[in-house]
Amino acid sequence: MDLQTRKLNLITYLAQLQDENFFEKIENYIFKKSKENNQEFRPFSVDELISRIEKSEEHFRNGKFKTQEDVEKMSANW
């Protein structure tokens, strides 16, 4: 079973879950792991956004990008 199918199965399972205590345990585990991996979500600073824009524009000028058609072909294999 591929990862995408496993994710969809998990989403379906969670959507049907009625045990709030069990759901809370799952939720706490996920958020705990997220914090352990320093993956807390935070907004980008203005400087970070500008840097990302400049890097993106440079990649575009150098031909380092994918067209919509390229992405659609890639996603067909997911």
All heavy atoms as an XYZ file, in Angstrom:
672
protein
N       0.856     -1.176      0.000
C       0.000      0.000      0.000
C       0.903      1.240      0.000
O       1.814      1.331      0.801
C      -0.892     -0.038      1.245
C      -1.889      1.082      1.304
S      -2.965      1.093      2.760
C      -3.477     -0.573      2.945
N       0.644      2.173     -0.893
C       1.487      3.363     -0.983
C       1.138      4.367      0.123
O       0.112      4.253      0.797
C       1.397      3.996     -2.365
C       0.039      4.612     -2.650
O      -0.924      4.320     -1.925
O      -0.061      5.398     -3.602
N       2.022      5.326      0.302
C       1.880      6.300      1.385
C       0.612      7.128      1.240
O      -0.094      7.386      2.223
C       3.114      7.211      1.431
C       3.131      8.259      2.538
C       3.037      7.612      3.914
C       4.398      9.107      2.449
N       0.286      7.531      0.029
C      -0.910      8.353     -0.198
C      -2.172      7.600      0.244
O      -3.037      8.167      0.900
C      -1.014      8.747     -1.679
C      -2.089      9.760     -1.969
C      -1.787     11.130     -1.367
O      -0.655     11.445     -1.033
N      -2.805     11.922     -1.213
N      -2.258      6.336     -0.080
C      -3.402      5.527      0.320
C      -3.458      5.375      1.833
O      -4.534      5.470      2.439
C      -3.334      4.136     -0.346
O      -3.278      4.311     -1.756
C      -4.525      3.278      0.020
N      -2.315      5.166      2.444
C      -2.264      5.052      3.909
C      -2.733      6.336      4.576
O      -3.453      6.295      5.575
C      -0.845      4.698      4.346
C      -0.448      3.277      3.937
C       1.003      2.974      4.197
N       1.331      3.142      5.611
C       2.568      3.358      6.049
N       3.574      3.435      5.206
N       2.798      3.491      7.330
N      -2.330      7.485      4.033
C      -2.764      8.768      4.595
C      -4.276      8.918      4.499
O      -4.933      9.330      5.457
C      -2.093      9.931      3.857
C      -0.633     10.100      4.158
C      -0.096     11.263      3.325
C       1.373     11.450      3.450
N       1.850     12.589      2.617
N      -4.813      8.591      3.326
C      -6.259      8.695      3.138
C      -7.017      7.743      4.066
O      -8.060      8.105      4.621
C      -6.631      8.432      1.685
C      -6.175      9.494      0.690
C      -6.426      9.030     -0.734
C      -6.866     10.818      0.956
N      -6.485      6.546      4.275
C      -7.106      5.607      5.201
C      -7.094      6.148      6.629
O      -8.083      6.011      7.355
C      -6.400      4.248      5.151
C      -6.695      3.485      3.887
O      -7.658      3.786      3.182
N      -5.868      2.504      3.580
N      -5.992      6.761      7.020
C      -5.901      7.336      8.355
C      -6.875      8.494      8.523
O      -7.546      8.614      9.554
C      -4.471      7.797      8.647
C      -4.219      8.382     10.033
C      -4.600      7.390     11.120
C      -2.771      8.805     10.173
N      -6.985      9.346      7.523
C      -7.933     10.461      7.566
C      -9.352      9.928      7.723
O     -10.133     10.431      8.541
C      -7.797     11.348      6.313
C      -6.464     12.095      6.344
C      -8.975     12.318      6.198
C      -6.098     12.762      5.040
N      -9.687      8.899      6.964
C     -11.020      8.303      7.047
C     -11.262      7.737      8.444
O     -12.328      7.949      9.034
C     -11.174      7.181      5.994
O     -10.961      7.745      4.710
C     -12.546      6.543      6.059
N     -10.263      7.058      8.978
C     -10.386      6.492     10.318
C     -10.612      7.594     11.350
O     -11.509      7.501     12.193
C      -9.134      5.675     10.659
C      -9.123      5.191     12.090
C      -9.878      4.086     12.454
C      -8.379      5.841     13.060
C      -9.883      3.631     13.768
C      -8.378      5.404     14.372
C      -9.136      4.303     14.725
O      -9.148      3.873     16.022
N      -9.810      8.642     11.292
C      -9.939      9.740     12.258
C     -11.283     10.448     12.130
O     -11.876     10.850     13.134
C      -8.789     10.736     12.084
C      -7.406     10.241     12.496
C      -6.349     11.272     12.122
C      -7.352      9.929     13.982
N     -11.765     10.591     10.910
C     -13.048     11.264     10.696
C     -14.195     10.473     11.317
O     -15.192     11.060     11.747
C     -13.284     11.465      9.198
N     -14.060      9.157     11.403
C     -15.130      8.318     11.944
C     -14.965      8.029     13.432
O     -15.860      7.472     14.060
C     -15.191      7.003     11.168
C     -15.561      7.187      9.724
C     -15.469      5.901      8.929
O     -15.159      4.848      9.449
N     -15.759      5.997      7.640
N     -13.839      8.418     14.005
C     -13.540      8.131     15.401
C     -14.512      8.854     16.324
O     -14.728     10.066     16.191
C     -12.097      8.555     15.699
C     -11.503      8.142     17.028
C     -11.469      6.622     17.135
C     -10.089      8.691     17.153
N     -15.093      8.125     17.257
C     -16.066      8.696     18.190
C     -15.511      8.831     19.611
O     -16.065      9.557     20.419
C     -17.326      7.818     18.224
C     -18.050      7.742     16.897
C     -18.573      9.085     16.442
O     -19.126      9.840     17.234
N     -18.376      9.410     15.179
N     -14.426      8.137     19.919
C     -13.839      8.151     21.259
C     -12.966      9.394     21.431
O     -11.850      9.461     20.939
C     -13.017      6.876     21.465
C     -12.462      6.740     22.876
O     -12.424      7.739     23.627
O     -12.067      5.610     23.226
N     -13.502     10.373     22.139
C     -12.794     11.647     22.273
C     -11.488     11.495     23.048
O     -10.493     12.157     22.720
C     -13.688     12.685     22.961
C     -13.112     14.076     22.884
C     -14.090     15.149     23.326
O     -15.306     14.917     23.276
O     -13.599     16.228     23.707
N     -11.448     10.621     24.033
C     -10.209     10.415     24.808
C      -9.108      9.841     23.928
O      -7.959     10.261     24.014
C     -10.467      9.488     25.999
C     -11.302     10.159     27.062
O     -11.232     11.369     27.254
N     -12.102      9.366     27.755
N      -9.469      8.871     23.094
C      -8.485      8.272     22.197
C      -8.006      9.301     21.169
O      -6.815      9.398     20.871
C      -9.074      7.040     21.499
C      -8.090      6.297     20.649
C      -6.923      5.781     21.183
C      -8.329      6.118     19.299
C      -6.008      5.095     20.388
C      -7.429      5.435     18.496
C      -6.267      4.929     19.051
N      -8.944     10.084     20.645
C      -8.589     11.128     19.685
C      -7.624     12.127     20.325
O      -6.644     12.543     19.712
C      -9.840     11.848     19.170
C      -9.543     12.847     18.090
C      -9.447     12.451     16.767
C      -9.330     14.184     18.398
C      -9.153     13.373     15.764
C      -9.034     15.109     17.412
C      -8.949     14.698     16.089
N      -7.886     12.491     21.568
C      -7.020     13.449     22.271
C      -5.615     12.871     22.448
O      -4.621     13.584     22.301
C      -7.620     13.803     23.627
C      -6.869     14.919     24.325
C      -7.584     15.369     25.602
O      -8.751     15.019     25.815
O      -6.933     16.096     26.372
N      -5.519     11.577     22.727
C      -4.202     10.945     22.857
C      -3.439     11.004     21.539
O      -2.243     11.293     21.511
C      -4.357      9.497     23.311
C      -4.763      9.359     24.759
C      -4.928      7.906     25.145
C      -5.429      7.791     26.574
N      -5.634      6.384     26.971
N      -4.136     10.725     20.450
C      -3.501     10.796     19.121
C      -3.045     12.224     18.836
O      -1.918     12.465     18.383
C      -4.475     10.306     18.027
C      -4.769      8.822     18.209
C      -3.909     10.578     16.633
C      -5.892      8.309     17.332
N      -3.927     13.165     19.103
C      -3.628     14.578     18.865
C      -2.412     15.027     19.678
O      -1.497     15.672     19.142
C      -4.868     15.394     19.253
C      -4.848     16.829     18.859
C      -6.172     17.486     19.216
O      -6.697     17.260     20.317
O      -6.672     18.221     18.367
N      -2.385     14.682     20.954
C      -1.258     15.063     21.813
C       0.045     14.440     21.329
O       1.094     15.083     21.348
C      -1.531     14.668     23.266
C      -2.584     15.529     23.910
O      -2.836     16.662     23.486
N      -3.236     15.000     24.921
N      -0.024     13.190     20.888
C       1.171     12.521     20.377
C       1.719     13.244     19.146
O       2.910     13.494     19.031
C       0.848     11.058     20.039
C       2.014     10.326     19.428
C       3.037      9.830     20.221
C       2.104     10.149     18.048
C       4.113      9.171     19.656
C       3.175      9.489     17.487
C       4.180      9.004     18.292
O       5.249      8.364     17.732
N       0.825     13.586     18.238
C       1.249     14.269     17.007
C       1.884     15.616     17.320
O       2.956     15.948     16.809
C       0.060     14.433     16.041
C      -0.362     13.067     15.495
C       0.411     15.389     14.897
C      -1.673     13.081     14.744
N       1.250     16.404     18.188
C       1.789     17.730     18.503
C       3.081     17.632     19.294
O       3.985     18.447     19.127
C       0.757     18.583     19.215
C      -0.376     19.003     18.326
C      -1.694     18.821     18.717
C      -0.142     19.552     17.080
C      -2.740     19.199     17.895
C      -1.180     19.934     16.249
C      -2.481     19.748     16.664
N       3.187     16.599     20.141
C       4.419     16.391     20.897
C       5.564     16.077     19.941
O       6.652     16.635     20.048
C       4.235     15.256     21.906
C       5.470     14.934     22.705
C       5.222     13.753     23.625
C       6.515     13.329     24.279
N       6.414     12.019     24.923
N       5.328     15.190     18.983
C       6.355     14.833     18.003
C       6.748     16.042     17.153
O       7.910     16.229     16.831
C       5.870     13.697     17.089
C       5.891     12.356     17.740
C       7.309     11.939     18.026
C       7.398     10.572     18.634
N       8.753     10.227     19.050
N       5.765     16.848     16.821
C       6.027     18.035     16.021
C       6.973     18.981     16.758
O       7.916     19.503     16.184
C       4.711     18.742     15.692
O       4.972     19.943     15.024
N       6.724     19.176     18.028
C       7.575     20.069     18.822
C       8.965     19.483     19.010
O       9.950     20.202     18.986
C       6.924     20.355     20.171
C       5.740     21.276     20.068
C       5.119     21.554     21.411
C       3.895     22.432     21.237
N       3.243     22.725     22.499
N       9.030     18.160     19.185
C      10.333     17.501     19.351
C      11.194     17.682     18.110
O      12.408     17.781     18.195
C      10.143     16.005     19.624
C       9.640     15.701     21.009
C       9.345     14.215     21.207
O       9.597     13.417     20.277
O       8.860     13.862     22.290
N      10.581     17.716     16.965
C      11.314     17.858     15.704
C      11.496     19.312     15.302
O      11.872     19.596     14.173
C      10.597     17.094     14.593
C      10.607     15.604     14.832
O      11.531     15.083     15.441
N       9.592     14.919     14.377
N      11.174     20.233     16.190
C      11.272     21.664     15.910
C      10.494     22.044     14.660
O      10.941     22.832     13.839
C      12.728     22.109     15.772
C      13.460     22.085     17.093
O      12.865     22.322     18.147
N      14.736     21.796     17.065
N       9.324     21.459     14.510
C       8.509     21.745     13.348
C       7.312     22.613     13.716
O       6.256     22.491     13.133
C       8.035     20.443     12.707
C       9.159     19.640     12.121
C       8.649     18.362     11.486
O       7.493     18.036     11.563
N       9.539     17.633     10.859
N       7.499     23.456     14.707
C       6.404     24.346     15.065
C       6.164     25.314     13.912
O       7.085     25.775     13.248
C       6.733     25.114     16.345
C       6.736     24.217     17.564
C       6.881     25.000     18.842
O       6.138     25.981     19.016
O       7.731     24.622     19.646
N       4.918     25.577     13.674
C       4.567     26.463     12.578
C       4.642     27.910     13.045
O       4.172     28.260     14.119
C       3.156     26.139     12.080
C       3.046     24.748     11.561
C       2.413     23.762     12.294
C       3.593     24.407     10.337
C       2.319     22.471     11.819
C       3.504     23.121      9.849
C       2.870     22.149     10.597
N       5.245     28.733     12.205
C       5.311     30.159     12.497
C       5.319     30.904     11.174
O       5.786     30.377     10.165
C       6.554     30.506     13.308
C       7.859     30.216     12.588
C       9.077     30.760     13.326
N      10.280     30.524     12.576
C      10.672     31.198     11.511
N       9.960     32.182     11.062
N      11.804     30.920     10.890
N       4.795     32.113     11.183
C       4.791     32.874      9.927
C       6.209     33.294      9.537
O       7.084     33.431     10.384
C       3.931     34.100     10.252
C       3.755     34.130     11.716
C       4.153     32.799     12.276
N       6.422     33.474      8.243
C       7.701     33.971      7.767
C       7.847     35.446      8.125
O       6.870     36.187      8.120
C       7.806     33.846      6.239
C       7.900     32.436      5.755
C       6.869     31.878      5.020
C       9.020     31.668      6.005
C       6.947     30.584      4.552
C       9.114     30.370      5.542
C       8.072     29.826      4.823
N       9.077     35.865      8.386
C       9.343     37.282      8.565
C       9.365     37.941      7.185
O       9.456     37.259      6.161
C      10.694     37.491      9.262
O      11.754     37.143      8.389
N       9.328     39.253      7.159
C       9.384     39.981      5.884
C      10.690     39.662      5.166
O      10.711     39.415      3.957
C       9.230     41.506      6.115
C       9.482     42.276      4.839
C       7.848     41.817      6.672
N      11.786     39.624      5.905
C      13.086     39.318      5.294
C      13.109     37.907      4.704
O      13.666     37.687      3.616
C      14.210     39.464      6.319
C      14.481     40.912      6.701
O      14.133     41.808      5.902
O      15.045     41.146      7.780
N      12.507     36.950      5.405
C      12.453     35.585      4.884
C      11.624     35.521      3.601
O      11.999     34.842      2.642
C      11.852     34.637      5.927
C      12.781     34.352      7.099
C      12.099     33.584      8.217
O      10.923     33.870      8.532
O      12.760     32.686      8.774
N      10.517     36.229      3.579
C       9.673     36.252      2.385
C      10.406     36.858      1.199
O      10.375     36.320      0.090
C       8.380     37.022      2.651
C       7.342     36.305      3.511
C       6.196     37.250      3.845
C       6.822     35.073      2.812
N      11.078     37.969      1.433
C      11.838     38.630      0.360
C      12.935     37.705     -0.158
O      13.130     37.562     -1.364
C      12.407     39.978      0.840
C      11.264     40.973      1.048
C      13.438     40.535     -0.152
C      11.669     42.268      1.726
N      13.630     37.037      0.754
C      14.691     36.109      0.361
C      14.127     34.968     -0.485
O      14.722     34.577     -1.503
C      15.374     35.557      1.612
O      16.315     34.568      1.281
N      12.977     34.438     -0.095
C      12.353     33.349     -0.859
C      11.917     33.829     -2.244
O      12.058     33.111     -3.239
C      11.163     32.787     -0.083
C      11.590     32.010      1.161
C      10.387     31.610      2.001
N       9.537     30.659      1.325
C       9.571     29.343      1.492
N      10.438     28.825      2.341
N       8.751     28.563      0.845
N      11.400     35.030     -2.320
C      10.983     35.599     -3.608
C      12.195     35.764     -4.519
O      12.160     35.390     -5.699
C      10.256     36.949     -3.411
C       8.902     36.720     -2.745
C      10.098     37.686     -4.734
C       8.244     37.993     -2.238
N      13.276     36.331     -3.973
C      14.481     36.537     -4.777
C      15.046     35.209     -5.277
O      15.447     35.090     -6.445
C      15.531     37.292     -3.957
C      15.158     38.746     -3.720
C      16.066     39.449     -2.721
O      16.831     38.762     -1.996
O      16.000     40.695     -2.656
N      15.044     34.187     -4.418
C      15.540     32.875     -4.821
C      14.645     32.273     -5.904
O      15.130     31.704     -6.879
C      15.591     31.951     -3.605
C      16.246     30.629     -3.866
C      16.397     29.836     -2.582
C      17.120     28.531     -2.844
N      17.289     27.749     -1.607
N      13.345     32.430     -5.745
C      12.398     31.915     -6.752
C      12.595     32.599     -8.095
O      12.577     31.957     -9.151
C      10.955     32.107     -6.274
O      10.699     31.339     -5.136
N      12.776     33.912     -8.075
C      12.986     34.648     -9.322
C      14.290     34.228     -9.994
O      14.356     34.095    -11.221
C      12.963     36.152     -9.059
C      11.562     36.656     -8.730
C      11.532     38.125     -8.358
O      12.587     38.705     -8.023
O      10.419     38.689     -8.387
N      15.312     33.981     -9.199
C      16.591     33.527     -9.749
C      16.426     32.155    -10.398
O      16.925     31.902    -11.496
C      17.648     33.464     -8.642
C      19.005     32.989     -9.125
C      20.015     32.873     -8.001
O      19.856     33.544     -6.965
O      20.967     32.090     -8.174
N      15.715     31.257     -9.712
C      15.471     29.927    -10.283
C      14.710     30.042    -11.598
O      15.032     29.344    -12.566
C      14.686     29.061     -9.299
C      15.522     28.515     -8.187
N      15.015     27.718     -7.203
C      16.837     28.655     -7.885
C      15.971     27.379     -6.365
N      17.091     27.946     -6.762
N      13.722     30.909    -11.640
C      12.945     31.083    -12.868
C      13.829     31.567    -14.010
O      13.781     31.036    -15.110
C      11.789     32.058    -12.637
C      10.944     32.249    -13.855
C      10.035     31.282    -14.255
C      11.071     33.399    -14.621
C       9.267     31.446    -15.394
C      10.300     33.583    -15.762
C       9.396     32.597    -16.147
N      14.672     32.580    -13.739
C      15.573     33.103    -14.764
C      16.533     32.031    -15.273
O      16.912     32.020    -16.442
C      16.376     34.296    -14.219
C      15.603     35.589    -14.128
C      16.505     36.776    -13.832
N      17.215     36.660    -12.565
C      16.744     37.058    -11.375
N      15.540     37.601    -11.288
N      17.460     36.915    -10.284
N      16.922     31.100    -14.395
C      17.862     30.044    -14.760
C      17.172     28.782    -15.280
O      17.821     27.762    -15.505
C      18.753     29.683    -13.561
C      19.676     30.818    -13.176
O      20.131     31.576    -14.034
N      19.950     30.968    -11.903
N      15.861     28.863    -15.458
C      15.126     27.726    -16.013
C      14.884     26.596    -15.027
O      14.534     25.485    -15.413
N      15.077     26.858    -13.743
C      14.865     25.831    -12.718
C      13.434     25.913    -12.195
O      13.174     26.411    -11.106
C      15.841     26.022    -11.558
C      17.291     25.809    -11.922
C      18.174     26.004    -10.714
C      19.623     25.820    -11.042
N      20.478     26.059     -9.862
N      12.503     25.431    -13.010
C      11.098     25.428    -12.607
C      10.378     24.334    -13.367
O      10.912     23.764    -14.314
C      10.441     26.784    -12.867
C      10.393     27.167    -14.323
C       9.311     26.802    -15.115
C      11.428     27.889    -14.899
C       9.263     27.153    -16.456
C      11.389     28.240    -16.236
C      10.307     27.859    -17.023
N       9.182     24.025    -12.911
C       8.356     23.027    -13.578
C       7.090     23.712    -14.081
O       6.527     24.571    -13.407
C       7.964     21.920    -12.601
C       9.144     21.225    -11.958
C       9.127     19.767    -12.270
C      10.231     19.001    -11.598
N      11.506     19.092    -12.215
N       6.659     23.324    -15.264
C       5.418     23.860    -15.807
C       4.238     23.131    -15.167
O       4.405     22.079    -14.520
C       5.352     23.657    -17.334
O       5.299     22.242    -17.597
C       6.542     24.287    -18.040
N       3.049     23.660    -15.366
C       1.843     23.008    -14.866
C       1.740     21.597    -15.444
O       1.398     20.649    -14.740
C       0.608     23.831    -15.244
C      -0.705     23.214    -14.811
C      -0.918     23.261    -13.321
O      -0.412     24.153    -12.649
N      -1.655     22.311    -12.795
N       2.061     21.470    -16.725
C       2.013     20.159    -17.381
C       2.998     19.187    -16.734
O       2.674     18.013    -16.509
C       2.329     20.322    -18.864
C       2.150     19.056    -19.667
C       2.408     19.303    -21.148
O       3.578     19.159    -21.558
O       1.435     19.644    -21.860
N       4.208     19.655    -16.420
C       5.204     18.809    -15.755
C       4.677     18.307    -14.413
O       4.810     17.123    -14.083
C       6.511     19.584    -15.508
C       7.245     19.971    -16.763
O       7.044     19.306    -17.810
O       8.028     20.947    -16.705
N       4.095     19.198    -13.642
C       3.589     18.840    -12.316
C       2.431     17.851    -12.430
O       2.330     16.896    -11.660
C       3.166     20.107    -11.534
C       2.507     19.736    -10.211
C       4.373     21.000    -11.284
N       1.568     18.058    -13.405
C       0.445     17.130    -13.601
C       0.950     15.733    -13.968
O       0.423     14.728    -13.484
C      -0.499     17.657    -14.660
C      -1.312     18.850    -14.191
C      -2.145     19.487    -15.279
O      -2.139     19.002    -16.437
O      -2.815     20.505    -14.971
N       1.980     15.657    -14.795
C       2.558     14.357    -15.157
C       3.169     13.686    -13.931
O       3.024     12.484    -13.720
C       3.601     14.521    -16.250
C       3.044     14.812    -17.614
C       4.140     15.009    -18.644
C       3.578     15.408    -19.997
N       4.647     15.713    -20.958
N       3.888     14.463    -13.127
C       4.491     13.922    -11.914
C       3.421     13.433    -10.947
O       3.549     12.337    -10.373
C       5.359     14.980    -11.219
C       6.638     15.316    -11.937
S       7.545     16.730    -11.259
C       7.171     16.724     -9.542
N       2.380     14.207    -10.758
C       1.364     13.849     -9.768
C       0.528     12.660    -10.210
O      -0.082     11.987     -9.381
C       0.452     15.045     -9.475
O      -0.349     15.365    -10.593
N       0.525     12.358    -11.481
C      -0.218     11.188    -11.969
C       0.383      9.899    -11.417
O      -0.302      8.886    -11.334
C      -0.212     11.164    -13.496
N       1.635      9.948    -11.023
C       2.326      8.762    -10.490
C       2.308      8.673     -8.980
O       2.939      7.786     -8.408
C       3.775      8.748    -10.984
C       3.866      8.660    -12.474
O       3.089      7.953    -13.098
N       4.781      9.395    -13.068
N       1.621      9.573     -8.312
C       1.606      9.557     -6.836
C       0.660      8.535     -6.328
O      -0.360      8.246     -6.598
C       1.276     10.916     -6.268
C       2.334     11.943     -6.516
C       3.593     11.736     -6.986
C       2.242     13.361     -6.320
N       4.266     12.919     -7.097
C       3.454     13.945     -6.687
C       1.237     14.196     -5.856
C       3.700     15.290     -6.598
C       1.492     15.538     -5.782
C       2.717     16.084     -6.150
